[in-house]
């Protein structure tokens, strides 16, 4: 009897670990924005399909996912030496930063039915951000 709660706990921990490993944010553009501004973020990563919310660790920063679409990526080799496709996606997020938001690095995460995605840093600045063309 005493082992059942422990077994259930192990199953939950293992399930969460699997979700966290599969769901990765690879990049965020732009990497920052000034307080009191709004911008559109482009977030790229693996298995972003199904994400429904943006979460920040700080108050005064929030966003709404507007669109998620698949993007092409290189295939990777699996354990058996065969090429296996990765599922890469691009999420567009309408981001709003309140004028009271703290300056500095903040952790951005996406939320899906599979759990919370590994985080990526986003910087809130006091100065305007100028995007350079390439």
Backbone as JSON Lines, residues from 0, in Angstrom:
{"i":0,"aa":"X","n":[0.81,-1.2,0.0],"ca":[0.0,0.0,0.0],"c":[0.85,1.25,0.0]}
{"i":1,"aa":"X","n":[1.94,1.26,0.78],"ca":[2.74,2.47,0.91],"c":[3.48,2.8,-0.39]}
{"i":2,"aa":"X","n":[3.62,1.88,-1.28],"ca":[4.37,2.12,-2.52],"c":[3.54,2.79,-3.61]}
{"i":3,"aa":"X","n":[2.22,2.69,-3.53],"ca":[1.37,3.27,-4.58],"c":[1.52,4.79,-4.71]}
{"i":4,"aa":"X","n":[1.46,5.56,-3.63],"ca":[1.65,7.01,-3.78],"c":[3.02,7.34,-4.35]}
{"i":5,"aa":"X","n":[4.04,6.61,-3.91],"ca":[5.39,6.83,-4.42],"c":[5.48,6.53,-5.91]}
{"i":6,"aa":"X","n":[4.85,5.44,-6.34],"ca":[4.83,5.09,-7.77],"c":[4.12,6.14,-8.6]}
{"i":7,"aa":"X","n":[3.01,6.64,-8.08],"ca":[2.27,7.69,-8.79],"c":[3.11,8.95,-8.92]}
{"i":8,"aa":"X","n":[3.85,9.28,-7.86],"ca":[4.73,10.44,-7.89],"c":[5.82,10.28,-8.93]}
{"i":9,"aa":"X","n":[6.42,9.09,-9.01],"ca":[7.44,8.83,-10.02],"c":[6.89,8.95,-11.43]}
{"i":10,"aa":"X","n":[5.69,8.48,-11.66],"ca":[5.07,8.58,-12.98],"c":[4.87,10.05,-13.35]}
{"i":11,"aa":"X","n":[4.39,10.87,-12.4],"ca":[4.2,12.29,-12.66],"c":[5.52,12.99,-12.96]}
{"i":12,"aa":"X","n":[6.54,12.7,-12.19],"ca":[7.85,13.32,-12.42],"c":[8.4,12.91,-13.77]}
{"i":13,"aa":"X","n":[8.32,11.64,-14.13],"ca":[8.83,11.16,-15.41],"c":[8.05,11.78,-16.56]}
{"i":14,"aa":"X","n":[6.74,11.9,-16.43],"ca":[5.92,12.51,-17.48],"c":[6.3,13.97,-17.68]}
{"i":15,"aa":"X","n":[6.49,14.71,-16.59],"ca":[6.88,16.11,-16.69],"c":[8.25,16.24,-17.35]}
{"i":16,"aa":"X","n":[9.19,15.36,-16.98],"ca":[10.53,15.41,-17.56],"c":[10.47,15.17,-19.06]}
{"i":17,"aa":"X","n":[9.66,14.23,-19.51],"ca":[9.54,13.96,-20.94],"c":[8.98,15.18,-21.67]}
{"i":18,"aa":"X","n":[7.96,15.83,-21.13],"ca":[7.38,17.01,-21.75],"c":[8.4,18.12,-21.84]}
{"i":19,"aa":"X","n":[9.15,18.34,-20.77],"ca":[10.11,19.42,-20.74],"c":[11.22,19.2,-21.75]}
{"i":20,"aa":"X","n":[11.63,17.97,-21.94],"ca":[12.71,17.7,-22.88],"c":[12.27,17.9,-24.32]}
{"i":21,"aa":"X","n":[11.03,17.58,-24.65],"ca":[10.56,17.66,-26.02],"c":[10.24,19.1,-26.43]}
{"i":22,"aa":"X","n":[9.82,19.91,-25.51],"ca":[9.33,21.24,-25.8],"c":[10.43,22.26,-25.55]}
{"i":23,"aa":"X","n":[11.03,22.77,-26.62],"ca":[12.16,23.67,-26.46],"c":[11.93,24.96,-27.24]}
{"i":24,"aa":"X","n":[12.22,26.09,-26.59],"ca":[12.25,27.37,-27.28],"c":[13.68,27.58,-27.74]}
{"i":25,"aa":"X","n":[13.88,27.7,-29.05],"ca":[15.23,27.86,-29.59],"c":[15.63,29.32,-29.73]}
{"i":26,"aa":"X","n":[14.68,30.2,-30.11],"ca":[15.02,31.61,-30.29],"c":[13.8,32.5,-30.1]}
{"i":27,"aa":"X","n":[14.1,33.76,-29.74],"ca":[13.08,34.79,-29.58],"c":[13.6,36.03,-30.29]}
{"i":28,"aa":"X","n":[12.74,36.66,-31.1],"ca":[13.13,37.9,-31.79],"c":[11.98,38.89,-31.72]}
{"i":29,"aa":"X","n":[12.21,40.1,-31.3],"ca":[13.47,40.63,-30.77],"c":[13.72,40.09,-29.36]}
{"i":30,"aa":"X","n":[14.97,40.22,-28.91],"ca":[15.36,39.71,-27.6],"c":[14.96,40.63,-26.46]}
{"i":31,"aa":"X","n":[14.5,41.85,-26.81],"ca":[14.12,42.78,-25.77],"c":[13.28,43.91,-26.31]}
{"i":32,"aa":"X","n":[12.71,44.69,-25.39],"ca":[11.88,45.84,-25.75],"c":[11.82,46.77,-24.55]}
{"i":33,"aa":"X","n":[11.54,48.05,-24.78],"ca":[11.49,49.01,-23.68],"c":[10.18,48.92,-22.88]}
{"i":34,"aa":"X","n":[10.25,49.41,-21.64],"ca":[9.04,49.5,-20.81],"c":[8.02,50.4,-21.51]}
{"i":35,"aa":"X","n":[6.75,50.09,-21.3],"ca":[5.68,50.9,-21.87],"c":[5.47,50.7,-23.35]}
{"i":36,"aa":"X","n":[5.95,49.59,-23.9],"ca":[5.83,49.36,-25.35],"c":[5.06,48.09,-25.66]}
{"i":37,"aa":"X","n":[4.73,47.96,-26.93],"ca":[4.11,46.75,-27.47],"c":[4.93,46.32,-28.67]}
{"i":38,"aa":"X","n":[5.02,45.03,-28.89],"ca":[5.75,44.51,-30.05],"c":[5.23,43.13,-30.39]}
{"i":39,"aa":"X","n":[5.62,42.63,-31.55],"ca":[5.31,41.26,-31.94],"c":[6.57,40.43,-31.79]}
{"i":40,"aa":"X","n":[6.49,39.37,-31.0],"ca":[7.61,38.45,-30.82],"c":[7.49,37.3,-31.8]}
{"i":41,"aa":"X","n":[8.62,36.87,-32.32],"ca":[8.67,35.63,-33.1],"c":[9.45,34.63,-32.27]}
{"i":42,"aa":"X","n":[8.77,33.58,-31.87],"ca":[9.38,32.53,-31.06],"c":[9.49,31.28,-31.92]}
{"i":43,"aa":"X","n":[10.69,30.72,-32.01],"ca":[10.9,29.48,-32.77],"c":[11.33,28.38,-31.81]}
{"i":44,"aa":"X","n":[10.85,27.17,-32.1],"ca":[11.23,26.06,-31.25],"c":[10.62,24.75,-31.71]}
{"i":45,"aa":"X","n":[10.93,23.72,-30.96],"ca":[10.44,22.38,-31.27],"c":[9.1,22.14,-30.59]}
{"i":46,"aa":"X","n":[8.21,21.51,-31.32],"ca":[6.92,21.06,-30.77],"c":[6.13,22.18,-30.1]}
{"i":47,"aa":"X","n":[6.09,23.36,-30.73],"ca":[5.33,24.48,-30.17],"c":[3.84,24.37,-30.47]}
{"i":48,"aa":"X","n":[3.47,23.44,-31.36],"ca":[2.05,23.28,-31.69],"c":[1.26,22.95,-30.43]}
{"i":49,"aa":"X","n":[0.13,23.59,-30.29],"ca":[-0.71,23.37,-29.12],"c":[-0.47,24.37,-28.0]}
{"i":50,"aa":"X","n":[0.59,25.17,-28.1],"ca":[0.83,26.19,-27.06],"c":[-0.34,27.17,-27.07]}
{"i":51,"aa":"X","n":[-0.8,27.56,-25.9],"ca":[-1.97,28.44,-25.84],"c":[-1.76,29.67,-24.98]}
{"i":52,"aa":"X","n":[-0.63,29.78,-24.28],"ca":[-0.42,30.94,-23.42],"c":[1.07,31.26,-23.32]}
{"i":53,"aa":"X","n":[1.34,32.55,-23.0],"ca":[2.7,33.02,-22.74],"c":[2.77,33.35,-21.26]}
{"i":54,"aa":"X","n":[3.85,32.95,-20.6],"ca":[4.01,33.18,-19.18],"c":[5.35,33.85,-18.92]}
{"i":55,"aa":"X","n":[5.33,34.92,-18.13],"ca":[6.55,35.6,-17.68],"c":[6.61,35.5,-16.18]}
{"i":56,"aa":"X","n":[7.83,35.43,-15.65],"ca":[8.0,35.35,-14.2],"c":[7.76,36.69,-13.52]}
{"i":57,"aa":"X","n":[7.73,37.78,-14.29],"ca":[7.61,39.12,-13.71],"c":[6.24,39.72,-13.99]}
{"i":58,"aa":"X","n":[5.82,40.62,-13.12],"ca":[4.57,41.35,-13.33],"c":[4.8,42.46,-14.36]}
{"i":59,"aa":"X","n":[3.74,42.82,-15.06],"ca":[3.82,43.93,-16.0],"c":[4.21,43.53,-17.41]}
{"i":60,"aa":"X","n":[4.42,42.24,-17.65],"ca":[4.74,41.74,-19.0],"c":[3.73,40.67,-19.34]}
{"i":61,"aa":"X","n":[3.1,40.78,-20.49],"ca":[2.1,39.79,-20.88],"c":[2.0,39.7,-22.39]}
{"i":62,"aa":"X","n":[1.47,38.62,-22.85],"ca":[1.33,38.45,-24.29],"c":[0.23,37.47,-24.63]}
{"i":63,"aa":"X","n":[-0.11,37.49,-25.9],"ca":[-1.13,36.59,-26.41],"c":[-0.62,35.96,-27.7]}
{"i":64,"aa":"X","n":[-0.71,34.64,-27.78],"ca":[-0.29,33.93,-28.99],"c":[-1.3,34.22,-30.09]}
{"i":65,"aa":"X","n":[-0.83,34.71,-31.22],"ca":[-1.7,35.03,-32.35],"c":[-1.68,33.95,-33.41]}
{"i":66,"aa":"X","n":[-0.53,33.3,-33.59],"ca":[-0.42,32.33,-34.68],"c":[0.73,31.38,-34.39]}
{"i":67,"aa":"X","n":[0.53,30.11,-34.71],"ca":[1.6,29.12,-34.66],"c":[1.58,28.38,-35.98]}
{"i":68,"aa":"X","n":[2.76,28.31,-36.62],"ca":[2.85,27.64,-37.91],"c":[4.12,26.81,-38.0]}
{"i":69,"aa":"X","n":[4.09,25.71,-38.75],"ca":[5.29,24.89,-38.89],"c":[6.32,25.6,-39.79]}
{"i":70,"aa":"X","n":[7.58,25.35,-39.52],"ca":[8.67,25.84,-40.36],"c":[9.57,24.66,-40.71]}
{"i":71,"aa":"X","n":[10.27,24.8,-41.82],"ca":[11.15,23.72,-42.26],"c":[12.44,23.74,-41.46]}
{"i":72,"aa":"X","n":[12.95,22.57,-41.14],"ca":[14.21,22.44,-40.4],"c":[14.95,21.22,-40.93]}
{"i":73,"aa":"X","n":[16.25,21.21,-40.68],"ca":[17.06,20.06,-41.08],"c":[16.65,18.83,-40.29]}
{"i":74,"aa":"X","n":[16.82,17.68,-40.92],"ca":[16.56,16.42,-40.22],"c":[17.76,16.06,-39.37]}
{"i":75,"aa":"X","n":[17.54,15.3,-38.34],"ca":[18.63,14.86,-37.48],"c":[18.68,13.35,-37.48]}
{"i":76,"aa":"X","n":[19.84,12.8,-37.16],"ca":[19.98,11.36,-37.11],"c":[19.46,10.83,-35.79]}
{"i":77,"aa":"X","n":[18.69,9.76,-35.88],"ca":[18.2,9.1,-34.68],"c":[19.21,8.09,-34.19]}
{"i":78,"aa":"X","n":[18.87,7.37,-33.15],"ca":[19.76,6.38,-32.57],"c":[20.07,5.23,-33.51]}
{"i":79,"aa":"X","n":[19.19,4.99,-34.49],"ca":[19.41,3.88,-35.42],"c":[20.12,4.33,-36.7]}
{"i":80,"aa":"X","n":[20.6,5.57,-36.74],"ca":[21.34,6.06,-37.91],"c":[20.47,6.61,-39.02]}
{"i":81,"aa":"X","n":[19.14,6.52,-38.88],"ca":[18.24,7.02,-39.91],"c":[17.85,8.46,-39.59]}
{"i":82,"aa":"X","n":[17.57,9.2,-40.66],"ca":[17.15,10.59,-40.49],"c":[15.74,10.63,-39.93]}
{"i":83,"aa":"X","n":[15.55,11.47,-38.91],"ca":[14.24,11.64,-38.3],"c":[13.89,13.13,-38.34]}
{"i":84,"aa":"X","n":[12.71,13.47,-38.85],"ca":[12.37,14.89,-38.91],"c":[12.08,15.46,-37.52]}
{"i":85,"aa":"X","n":[12.54,16.69,-37.32],"ca":[12.17,17.43,-36.12],"c":[10.96,18.28,-36.46]}
{"i":86,"aa":"X","n":[10.08,18.48,-35.49],"ca":[8.92,19.34,-35.7],"c":[9.26,20.72,-35.16]}
{"i":87,"aa":"X","n":[9.55,21.66,-36.06],"ca":[9.88,23.02,-35.67],"c":[8.71,23.94,-36.01]}
{"i":88,"aa":"X","n":[8.48,24.91,-35.14],"ca":[7.36,25.82,-35.32],"c":[7.79,27.26,-35.05]}
{"i":89,"aa":"X","n":[6.98,28.17,-35.55],"ca":[7.16,29.6,-35.3],"c":[5.87,30.11,-34.68]}
{"i":90,"aa":"X","n":[5.99,30.75,-33.53],"ca":[4.83,31.34,-32.86],"c":[4.96,32.85,-32.9]}
{"i":91,"aa":"X","n":[3.88,33.53,-33.29],"ca":[3.84,34.99,-33.25],"c":[3.02,35.41,-32.05]}
{"i":92,"aa":"X","n":[3.61,36.28,-31.23],"ca":[3.01,36.69,-29.96],"c":[2.9,38.21,-29.91]}
{"i":93,"aa":"X","n":[1.7,38.71,-29.61],"ca":[1.52,40.14,-29.34],"c":[1.91,40.37,-27.89]}
{"i":94,"aa":"X","n":[2.98,41.15,-27.7],"ca":[3.54,41.37,-26.37],"c":[3.29,42.8,-25.91]}
{"i":95,"aa":"X","n":[2.91,42.97,-24.65],"ca":[2.71,44.28,-24.05],"c":[3.54,44.36,-22.78]}
{"i":96,"aa":"X","n":[4.33,45.43,-22.69],"ca":[5.17,45.65,-21.52],"c":[4.69,46.92,-20.82]}
{"i":97,"aa":"X","n":[4.22,46.78,-19.61],"ca":[3.71,47.91,-18.85],"c":[4.86,48.83,-18.45]}
{"i":98,"aa":"X","n":[4.56,50.09,-18.24],"ca":[5.61,51.05,-17.85],"c":[6.16,50.76,-16.45]}
{"i":99,"aa":"X","n":[5.47,49.92,-15.68],"ca":[5.94,49.57,-14.35],"c":[6.77,48.28,-14.33]}
{"i":100,"aa":"X","n":[6.93,47.64,-15.48],"ca":[7.69,46.37,-15.55],"c":[9.15,46.61,-15.13]}
{"i":101,"aa":"X","n":[9.71,45.65,-14.46],"ca":[11.1,45.77,-14.01],"c":[12.09,45.71,-15.16]}
{"i":102,"aa":"X","n":[13.14,46.51,-15.07],"ca":[14.19,46.51,-16.09],"c":[15.09,45.31,-15.84]}
{"i":103,"aa":"X","n":[15.51,44.65,-16.91],"ca":[16.43,43.52,-16.8],"c":[15.91,42.29,-17.54]}
{"i":104,"aa":"X","n":[16.58,41.15,-17.28],"ca":[16.22,39.89,-17.93],"c":[15.07,39.23,-17.2]}
{"i":105,"aa":"X","n":[14.14,38.71,-18.0],"ca":[12.98,38.0,-17.47],"c":[12.81,36.7,-18.25]}
{"i":106,"aa":"X","n":[12.35,35.65,-17.58],"ca":[12.15,34.36,-18.22],"c":[10.79,34.31,-18.9]}
{"i":107,"aa":"X","n":[10.8,33.95,-20.18],"ca":[9.59,33.79,-20.99],"c":[9.37,32.3,-21.18]}
{"i":108,"aa":"X","n":[8.14,31.85,-21.01],"ca":[7.79,30.44,-21.23],"c":[6.47,30.37,-21.98]}
{"i":109,"aa":"X","n":[6.28,29.29,-22.7],"ca":[5.0,29.0,-23.34],"c":[4.34,27.86,-22.58]}
{"i":110,"aa":"X","n":[3.01,27.87,-22.59],"ca":[2.23,26.85,-21.88],"c":[1.39,26.09,-22.89]}
{"i":111,"aa":"X","n":[1.39,24.77,-22.77],"ca":[0.59,23.92,-23.66],"c":[-0.05,22.81,-22.84]}
{"i":112,"aa":"X","n":[-0.94,22.03,-23.44],"ca":[-1.52,20.89,-22.7],"c":[-0.46,19.88,-22.26]}
{"i":113,"aa":"X","n":[0.71,19.89,-22.92],"ca":[1.79,18.96,-22.56],"c":[2.64,19.49,-21.4]}
{"i":114,"aa":"X","n":[2.4,20.73,-20.99],"ca":[3.17,21.31,-19.89],"c":[3.78,22.64,-20.28]}
{"i":115,"aa":"X","n":[4.74,23.08,-19.48],"ca":[5.39,24.36,-19.71],"c":[6.7,24.14,-20.48]}
{"i":116,"aa":"X","n":[6.96,24.99,-21.45],"ca":[8.15,24.88,-22.27],"c":[9.35,25.42,-21.52]}
{"i":117,"aa":"X","n":[10.53,24.91,-21.88],"ca":[11.77,25.44,-21.34],"c":[11.85,26.92,-21.65]}
{"i":118,"aa":"X","n":[12.36,27.7,-20.72],"ca":[12.32,29.14,-20.84],"c":[13.4,29.73,-21.74]}
{"i":119,"aa":"X","n":[13.2,31.0,-22.06],"ca":[14.15,31.79,-22.83],"c":[14.14,33.2,-22.24]}
{"i":120,"aa":"X","n":[15.31,33.82,-22.16],"ca":[15.39,35.16,-21.59],"c":[14.83,36.21,-22.53]}
{"i":121,"aa":"X","n":[14.19,37.22,-21.94],"ca":[13.7,38.39,-22.65],"c":[14.09,39.6,-21.81]}
{"i":122,"aa":"X","n":[14.61,40.65,-22.45],"ca":[15.14,41.81,-21.73],"c":[14.19,42.99,-21.84]}
{"i":123,"aa":"X","n":[13.87,43.58,-20.7],"ca":[13.1,44.82,-20.65],"c":[14.1,45.94,-20.39]}
{"i":124,"aa":"X","n":[14.07,46.98,-21.25],"ca":[15.03,48.08,-21.14],"c":[14.32,49.38,-20.78]}
{"i":125,"aa":"X","n":[15.1,50.35,-20.35],"ca":[14.58,51.69,-20.1],"c":[14.72,52.55,-21.35]}
{"i":126,"aa":"X","n":[15.59,52.14,-22.26],"ca":[15.88,52.89,-23.48],"c":[15.19,52.26,-24.68]}
{"i":127,"aa":"X","n":[14.95,53.05,-25.74],"ca":[14.36,52.48,-26.95],"c":[15.26,51.4,-27.57]}
{"i":128,"aa":"X","n":[14.64,50.44,-28.22],"ca":[15.36,49.37,-28.92],"c":[15.26,49.65,-30.41]}
{"i":129,"aa":"X","n":[16.41,49.67,-31.1],"ca":[16.44,49.91,-32.54],"c":[16.82,48.6,-33.23]}
{"i":130,"aa":"X","n":[15.94,48.12,-34.1],"ca":[16.22,46.9,-34.85],"c":[17.03,47.25,-36.08]}
{"i":131,"aa":"X","n":[18.14,46.55,-36.27],"ca":[19.0,46.79,-37.43],"c":[18.62,45.83,-38.55]}
{"i":132,"aa":"X","n":[18.68,46.32,-39.78],"ca":[18.43,45.47,-40.94],"c":[19.68,44.73,-41.33]}
{"i":133,"aa":"X","n":[19.5,43.57,-41.97],"ca":[20.67,42.74,-42.29],"c":[21.01,42.76,-43.68]}
